């Protein structure tokens, strides 16, 4: 993959933040936790890692916009170029010393994602993509799963524990899929779930109620590894349509969507 100047900065920012997170992972006493509500944690390490990302980006691109789960910076910025970041995807895992978390950075230019980076500092895995130039893991080309049937597929998912109204319809979906596929996996980091689908470690992904910072980088990496990303009705409105997302290779996405469409209430109400 030819090196892109923006990708270079994104990688630098992801590695700097990831290395900081990994260092503090080994020092539990350095972690300060503020639980805002059930399953929603604010961690000082997350905040500091985001600051490091901002620092790297603004050193090279002081006029670009940064969007994150903690703040939105738009004043006097170029809104045509937006960096969408999740400085610690999998904060609950980090708190519990479960070694699956990541830094996620995507760059959108005029509302199209052009560059994506997901970095797992514990396993030193760097997933990258440039629109139209493919996706890579540590410099090697990524290709998604070749599974053609759900009956030999492993799916990734998460559970919308912060969105009570989603729990009942989502468990209905999962129950139906459990009868079709081999098994489910949940890393606890949405960014890693998507990266693992892009690398063929898992065959498909679905989740309800995501935020853009959760999936923007993973979306491009999956697309550039020959996968598809859709909403629950097979469209491309997952940025605006309740952020319900399905991803995987074309065969698996089609089969997941066919199961979702069996229940009109799930696909239209939510």
C-alpha positions in Angstrom: 0.0 0.0 0.0 1.6 3.3 -1.0 2.1 5.5 2.0 -0.4 8.3 2.3 0.7 11.4 4.3 -2.6 11.4 6.3 -2.3 7.6 6.9 1.3 8.2 8.2 0.0 10.7 10.8 -3.0 8.4 11.7 -0.6 5.5 12.3 1.7 7.7 14.3 -1.2 8.9 16.5 -2.6 5.4 17.0 0.8 4.0 18.0 1.5 6.8 20.4 -1.9 6.4 22.1 -1.7 2.6 22.0 1.8 2.5 23.5 0.6 4.8 26.3 -2.4 2.6 27.0 -0.3 -0.6 27.0 2.2 0.9 29.4 -0.5 1.8 31.8 -2.2 -1.6 31.4 0.8 -3.0 33.3 0.3 -0.4 36.1 -3.2 -0.9 37.5 -2.6 1.8 40.2 -2.4 4.4 37.4 -6.0 3.8 36.3 -8.8 6.1 37.6 -12.4 5.0 36.8 -15.6 7.1 36.8 -18.7 5.0 36.1 -21.3 7.3 34.5 -24.0 4.6 34.4 -24.2 0.9 34.0 -21.6 -0.4 31.6 -20.5 3.1 30.7 -17.0 4.0 32.1 -14.8 7.0 31.8 -11.2 6.1 32.3 -8.4 8.6 32.8 -6.2 6.6 30.5 -8.7 6.9 27.7 -8.9 10.7 28.2 -5.1 11.0 28.2 -4.7 8.8 25.1 -7.2 11.0 23.2 -5.1 14.1 24.1 -2.0 12.4 22.7 -3.9 11.7 19.4 -5.1 15.3 19.2 -1.5 16.4 19.8 -0.1 14.3 16.9 -2.9 15.3 14.5 -2.8 19.1 15.2 1.0 19.2 14.9 0.6 18.3 11.2 -3.0 19.4 10.5 -4.0 22.2 12.9 -7.1 23.1 10.9 -8.7 19.7 10.7 -11.7 18.7 12.8 -11.6 16.0 15.4 -14.8 14.1 16.3 -14.7 11.7 19.3 -17.0 10.2 21.9 -15.8 12.8 24.4 -15.9 16.0 22.5 -16.6 17.6 19.1 -14.2 20.3 17.9 -15.7 22.4 15.1 -14.9 26.0 15.9 -12.6 27.6 13.3 -11.9 24.1 11.8 -12.1 22.6 8.4 -15.2 20.6 8.6 -14.5 19.0 5.2 -11.8 16.9 6.8 -12.8 15.1 10.0 -10.8 12.7 12.1 -13.2 10.3 13.9 -11.4 8.7 16.8 -12.1 6.2 19.6 -9.0 6.3 21.7 -9.9 3.2 23.7 -12.4 0.9 22.1 -12.9 -1.7 24.8 -12.5 0.4 27.9 -14.3 -2.2 30.1 -11.8 -4.9 29.0 -8.9 -2.5 29.8 -10.3 -1.9 33.3 -10.5 -5.7 33.9 -7.2 -6.4 32.4 -8.8 -8.5 29.6 -6.3 -8.0 26.8 -8.6 -7.0 23.9 -8.9 -3.3 23.3 -7.8 -0.9 20.5 -7.3 2.6 19.2 -9.5 3.5 16.2 -8.9 6.4 13.9 -10.6 7.2 10.6 -10.3 10.3 8.4 -13.4 11.4 6.4 -13.0 13.9 3.6 -16.2 15.5 2.3 -18.3 12.8 4.1 -16.3 9.9 2.6 -14.0 7.7 4.7 -10.6 7.8 3.0 -8.2 6.4 5.6 -8.6 4.0 8.6 -6.4 2.7 11.3 -7.2 0.2 14.1 -4.3 -0.6 16.4 -4.2 -3.3 19.1 -1.2 -2.4 21.3 -1.2 -5.6 23.3 -0.9 -7.9 20.3 1.0 -5.3 18.2 -1.5 -5.6 15.3 -2.0 -2.7 13.0 -5.0 -2.8 10.7 -5.0 -0.1 8.0 -6.9 0.9 4.9 -6.9 3.6 2.2 -10.0 3.9 0.0 -9.5 2.1 -3.3 -6.1 0.7 -2.2 -7.1 -2.3 -0.1 -6.6 -3.1 3.6 -3.6 -4.5 5.5 -2.6 -6.1 8.7 1.0 -5.3 9.7 1.8 -4.6 6.0 0.2 -7.8 4.6 -2.9 -7.7 2.4 -6.2 -8.5 4.1 -9.0 -10.6 2.7 -12.2 -11.4 4.5 -13.9 -14.7 5.1 -14.8 -17.0 2.2 -17.7 -18.6 4.1 -20.8 -19.1 2.0 -23.2 -20.4 4.6 -24.2 -19.5 8.1 -24.0 -23.1 9.2 -20.2 -22.9 9.3 -19.9 -19.3 10.2 -18.7 -17.6 13.4 -20.3 -14.2 14.0 -19.1 -11.2 16.0 -21.5 -9.1 18.0 -22.0 -6.9 21.1 -25.0 -6.2 23.2 -26.8 -2.8 23.5 -26.7 -2.9 27.3 -27.0 0.9 27.5 -30.1 1.0 25.3 -32.8 -0.8 27.2 -35.3 -0.6 24.4 -33.0 -2.6 22.1 -32.5 -5.6 24.4 -35.7 -7.5 23.6 -35.6 -7.2 19.8 -31.9 -7.9 19.7 -32.1 -11.1 21.8 -34.8 -12.2 19.3 -32.3 -11.7 16.5 -29.5 -13.5 18.3 -31.8 -16.4 19.1 -32.6 -16.9 15.4 -29.0 -16.6 14.4 -27.9 -19.1 17.1 -30.0 -21.7 15.3 -28.1 -21.1 12.1 -24.5 -20.4 12.8 -21.6 -22.2 14.5 -21.0 -19.7 17.3 -20.7 -16.1 18.4 -17.6 -14.2 19.5 -17.5 -10.8 21.3 -14.1 -9.2 22.0 -15.6 -6.3 23.8 -14.0 -3.9 21.4 -16.3 -3.0 18.4 -13.2 -1.8 16.4 -11.5 -5.2 16.9 -14.6 -7.1 16.0 -14.8 -5.3 12.7 -11.0 -5.7 12.1 -11.3 -9.5 12.8 -14.1 -9.7 10.2 -11.9 -7.9 7.7 -9.1 -10.4 8.4 -11.3 -13.5 8.1 -11.0 -14.5 11.7 -14.8 -14.1 12.0 -17.3 -14.3 9.2 -19.8 -11.6 10.0 -20.8 -8.9 12.4 -24.0 -7.3 13.6 -24.9 -4.8 16.4 -27.5 -2.2 17.2 -27.2 1.4 18.3 -23.6 2.1 17.4 -22.0 5.5 17.3 -19.9 6.7 14.3 -16.7 6.6 16.3 -17.4 2.9 17.0 -17.4 1.7 13.4 -16.1 4.2 10.9 -12.6 2.9 10.7 -13.7 -0.7 10.8 -16.2 0.0 8.0 -13.5 1.1 5.5 -11.2 -1.8 6.5 -13.9 -4.3 5.9 -14.9 -2.7 2.5 -11.3 -2.7 1.4 -10.9 -6.4 2.3 -13.8 -7.2 -0.1 -16.6 -7.2 2.5 -19.9 -5.4 2.8 -21.4 -3.1 5.4 -25.1 -2.3 5.5 -27.9 -1.3 7.9 -30.5 -3.8 9.0 -32.5 -3.4 5.8 -29.6 -3.8 3.4 -29.1 -0.1 2.8 -26.2 2.2 3.4 -27.9 4.5 6.0 -26.1 3.1 9.0 -24.7 6.5 9.7 -28.2 8.0 10.1 -30.6 5.1 10.4 -30.4 4.2 14.1 -26.8 3.1 13.5 -27.7 -0.6 13.2 -24.9 -2.4 11.4 -24.3 -5.7 9.6 -20.9 -6.6 8.0 -19.2 -9.5 6.4 -18.6 -11.0 3.1 -21.5 -10.7 0.6 -22.9 -14.2 1.2 -22.9 -13.9 5.0 -24.4 -10.4 4.9 -27.2 -11.6 2.6 -28.1 -14.4 5.0 -28.0 -12.3 8.1 -30.3 -9.8 6.4 -32.7 -12.5 5.3 -33.1 -13.5 9.0 -33.5 -9.8 10.1 -36.2 -9.3 7.4 -38.3 -12.2 8.9 -39.3 -9.8 11.7 -40.5 -6.5 10.2 -40.8 -4.9 13.6 -37.1 -5.3 14.3 -35.9 -3.8 11.0 -38.4 -0.9 10.9 -39.0 0.1 14.5 -35.4 0.0 15.6 
